[in-house]
Amino acid sequence: MAKQKAIAQIYGDWEESYNKVPKLLQALQSYFLGTICELWVVPYYDGHLLVHDLAQGGNSNILPISFAIVEFESTESWLFFITNLRRHVTPQEGLLVISDRSQAIKAALNADDSGWHPPRAFHAYCIRHMAANFITHFKSTEGKQYLINATYSPRKGGYEWYMDALRGLSPGMVNWAGHFNPEIWLQHYDSGWRFGHMTTNLSKCINAVFKGIRYLPISSIVRITYERLQKLFVTKGREAQSQLAAGNRFSQRLMAAIEKNREGIPNMRVTHCDRQASALHYPCRHALARCAVASIEWAPYVHPVYRQEDVFKVYEMEFSPTPDESLGSEWDGTLLRPNPLMCKKATKRPVSSKFWNDMDEVERQEKQCGLCMQVDHTRKGCPNKSTNDA
């Protein structure tokens, strides 16, 4: 109770904070041109935070750019979010949506008026989520690794090798994976939409922005979310600007990949290259070898998204200080209040302020002796322990 009273004194009352949100959103739209806020009022609000739109730049930085607070995750709430996302934030063509296997997301994307149909947009699964679903069904760490290796394989031959290894463990594992369309989860079927991004890292991104604030009043969550995004953009923008000032043409992620692909080039003799360099949009090691032999510059074969100036453009937008909600006009719409039946009763101090999901669970492993590294016993009862250690 003392903690709740202290939070209320600093951030305001929980119930009163609901009616501060409309004024805060109006102030954001009035003072920051281009800000889009949609308020959809329901009879009772449960208070579920839904984060969907994550962007990845040419340096593989992941950042959230759109948020929604909805009653609960459903097809209706996802359709509300992705429709407004398409209308206000991402109207461009040729986008790829990477998500988990949620049926609500799938139904919302397939809706007639969603705006996320091919060829305007494409859908693929996050491989970490697929691996988490796999381990739930089969409890096989070895099979999970075979599945991941098959997914990341850039060639059909590599994919088939790992699937044969998976079939050796259990044919049911291969049958489970065969239920999915290959283009939605396999890299060698990718037509270049993924740019090598196979996962979403959603929890990591959520924790970077929302860690430590989910127990605050809702108006404070909105305000602090904006302030933390402001800090994130400033930090990443300065990093990209420093790279430009140092004369770096391409992102650090690309240069690391190019240096790795250059390993062993002096010992290579390439006569033909059928690797899917286009899937990653930069030259593979065989293409680099051919460029070296022909004295051709490899830089023109790199997609512009990896150029340092394009990375900087992601963060060049300025974030002004958060306005005072009192500067906004009075809210004359429906008054908001939380559902008292959905209030969570605190029984003890929260163990963690992170957002956890099934991918964060540590897979069970057999205990191993710290002396002889066998799995049948522990260090205390090790039969191989010397008498001097007794």
N, C-alpha and C positions, 0 to 999 in steps of 0.2 A: 504493500500500500504506500509506503514511503517513496518508493521509486515512481509510482504512478502520480503521486502528488507533485513530486519534483518535476517530472516531465510536463505536467499540466501547467505549472507555474512558468516554465521556460517557453513551452511551445503552444500553450493554450489548451482549452478543454476539448476532449475528443468529439463530443456531439456538436459543439458549436463550430468546430473546424470544417464540418461538411458544408456549411453555408458560406464559408470563406472561399471555398474552391471556385465557385462561379465568378466572384469578383477578381480573384487572382488570375484566372484564365482570361477574363476581359482585359485586365491590365496588361498581360503579356501580349495579347493581340493588338492593343492600342499603341504600345510603346515599341514593339519589335515587329516591324513590317515583315510579312511572310510567315508569321507564326499562325498555325492552324489549330484551333481547339474546337472539338465537337462534344457537346454535352447531351447525353441521352439519358433521360430520367426514367427510372422504373419505380414501382410502388415501394419496394424494399431493396436496399442495397446490402449485399453480403460483404463486399470489400475484397475482391480478388485482383491481384496485380497481374496483368498480362503483358509481357514484353515479347514483341514479335520481330520487329524490323531491325536486323543487325547488318551493318555494312562492313565489308572487308576491302581495304585498300591494297595498293600494289606492294606494300611492305608487310602484308598479312596482319595488319592491326585490325582488331575487331572492336567495333563501337556501336552502341545502341543509338538509333536516331529517331525512333517513334515509340510511343508508349500508349497504353490504354488501361484504364481501371474499369473492370466490368464486374457484373454480379457473379458469374462463374464461367468457366470455359465450356463453350458449347458451339454448335455450328452457327447459331444466330449471332453470338458475340464475336466469333472469328470473322464472320461475313461482314459485320459492321466495321471491324477494324481493317481488314484487308481491302475492302471497297474504298474507304476513306484514304488508306495508304496509297492505293493506286491513283486516286483522284488528285490528291494534294502533294504527295511526296515523290512518288516514283512513276511518272507517266511515260518514261522512255520505253522503247521497244527492246526485246531480246534479253530480258532479265531472267535469272534463275533463282527459284525459291528452294532453299535447303531446309528441311524440317524433319521432325520425327515422324513416326507412323500414325500420328493421331488421326482418327477417322473424322473428327470435327474439322480439322484443318483441310483434310482431303476433300470433304464435302463442300466446304466454303470455297476452295479454289476451283472446284468443278461447277459451281453455281453459274447460271447463265449470265448474270449481271455482275460477276466478280471482276472481270477484266484481266484475269490471269490465265488465259488459254493460249496454247501455241497458235501461231508463231510469235505472239506478243510476249509470252512468258512461258517458262518451263518449270517443272517440279522435279526435285530429286530428294533422296533420303540422306539423312545424316548417318554416317557409318558408325559412329560411336553409339548412337541410339540403337541401330540394328544389332551391333555386337552385344549391347546390354540386353536386348530382347532375346538374342540367341542364348546367352548364358543363363537366362531365366528358364528357358525351355530344356536345355541339355546339360547344364552344369559341367561343361567341359572347357577348361582353360586352353588346352591344346587345340580343340576344334575352333574355339573363338579366334585364336591367332591365325589358323589356316584361313578362316573366313575373311579376316581383315587383310591378309596378304593377297588373297584372291581378288579382293575389291580394289586394292591399290595397284595391282599388276597392270603395267601399261600395254601388255601384249596378250593376245588370246592364248598363246602357248603357255605363258606363266599362269594365267587364270586356270587353265585346264589342269595343270600340274597340281596346283593347290586344291582344286576341287576333287581330284583323284585321291589326294592324301586325306581329304575330309571324308570321302566315301569309304576309305579304309577304316576310319574310326566308327562311322555309322552311316548307312545309306539314308537314314531319316534326316540327317543334318543337311545332306545335299537336296533332298526333296523339299525341306523347309525353305532353303535359299532359292530353289527353282520356282517358287510361287510368285516371286517378284519379277517384274519386267526388268530385263538386263540394263536398259538405258537409265533406270532410276537409281541404280546403286553401283554399277561397275564402271571403273575409270576407262577401261579400254573400249567401252561402248560410248563414252562421252564424246560429244561433237565439239568440245571446246568451251562449253558454257560454264563449267566449274572453275576453270583456271587453276586446277589442282586442289581446290578447296573441297575436302571430303567431309568435314564436320562443321558444327555450328559453335561449339564451345560456349553454349548458352549460359550455363551456371557460372562460368568464370566471368562472363561479361556482366551478369546480374550482380554478382558479388562486388565487382569493381564499382558499381554505381549505387547499389542499394544496401550494401553491408552496414548494419548498425542502425538503419532508419525504419525498418518495417514495423516497429512497435510504436512509432510516433503518430500523432494526429495526421489525418489525410492531407490537410492543407500544407503541413510541414513537409510531408513526403514529396508533394508536387514541387515545392520551393527548393528543397535540398537536391532533388533530382536535377533540376535546371542548373543549380550552382555547381554540382559535381561534374556535369557534362561540360559546363563552361571551363572548369579547371582542366578537364581531360583534353579538350580541344586546344587550349593554350599550350599545355605541355607537349602534346604531339606535334603541334604546329611549329614550336620552337625547335624540336628535334629535326623536323623536315627542313626547316629553314637553315639550320646549321649544316646539314648535309649539302644543301645547295651552295652555301657559302664556301664549303670545302672543295667545290668543283666536282662533286659526284654526279654523274649523269643518270645512274640507275639506283634503284632501291637496294638496301642492304640484303634483303631476301633474295633478290635476283642475282646479285654478285656472288653470294654464298653458293647458290645453285650452279652458276657458271663455273666457279672455281672447282666445285666437286665434279662437274662434268668434264673438266679439263684433265683430271687425273688419268694417267695412262695413255693420253693421246699420242705421245711420241712412239709408243709401241703398237699403235693401231694402223691397219691398212684397210680403208673403207672403200668398197666398190659399189655398195648399194645400201640405202638406208630406208627402212619402212617403219621406223618408230613414229609414234604419234606425237611429234614435237608440237604440232598445232594444238593439241589438247592443253598444253601448258603455256603455249604462246611465247616460247623462247627456245633456242636451239638445244637439241640433245647433244650428247658427247660425240655421236657419229657426225652430226652436222657441223659441230665445232672442228672436228678433225678434217672434214672436207674443206672448210673455210681456211684452215691453217695451211693445207697443201696448196690450195689455189690462191693463197694470199688475199683472201676476201674478208672484209670487215663483217663481224657477226652482228653488230649493233642494229643494222636496219631490219633484222629478222625478229626483233623483240617488240612485243605489243606496247603501245604507248602507256598503258596503265602502269607499267613498271618504271617509267621515267620519273625522276625525282621531282620534277616540276608538277607532274600530275599527282604525286603523293601529297605535295604541299597544298594543292588546290582543295583537297578534302578538308583541310583544317584552316583555310584562310578566312572563313566566315567569322565575323566578330560577334561575340556574346556580350551584350551590355549587362550591367548589374541588374539584379532582380528588382522589379518595381514594387512599391508598397501597394498592397491590395486596396488600401483606402483611396488610392488615386483612381481606381476604377469606378464606373458608374454603379449605382445600386442595382442589385439583382431583383427583378420583379417577376421571376419565374417561380416554378414550384420549389417550395422549401425542402431541403434534403435532411434526412436523418437516418441513422443506422438502424438495422434490424436488431432489437435487443435480444432476440432469441438466438442470434448467431454470435453473440459476444463470447469470446474465449475466456474462460476463467483461469487465471494464473494460479497454479498450485505450487509452483516452485520456480526458482531462478532458471531462466533458459540456459540450456547447455551451450548452444552456439548461435551466433547471429548470422551465420552463412545460410544460403539457400542450397539445400542438398537435393539430389535426385538419385535414381537408381544407378547412375554411372559413377557416383562417388563412393558407393559401397565397396569395401575391400573384399576381394574374393577370398574365400576361406582356403587356407593352405595348411598342410600338415606341419606340426611343430618339428623343428629341426634342432639337433644337438649342436651347441656352440663349439664343441671340441672336435668331434669326429665327423660332424655334418650329416649324421644319419637321422632318419625320421622316426625311428621306433622308440626313442627315449629323449630325455633332456640332459643338460649338462650335469645336473645333480646326481642322476643315476646312471651316468655313462659307464659302461663296462670297460671301455678303453682308457679310462682315466688312470694316469700314473699314480703310484702309491705316494709320491711326494705331494700330490695335490689333495690327498685325503685329509 
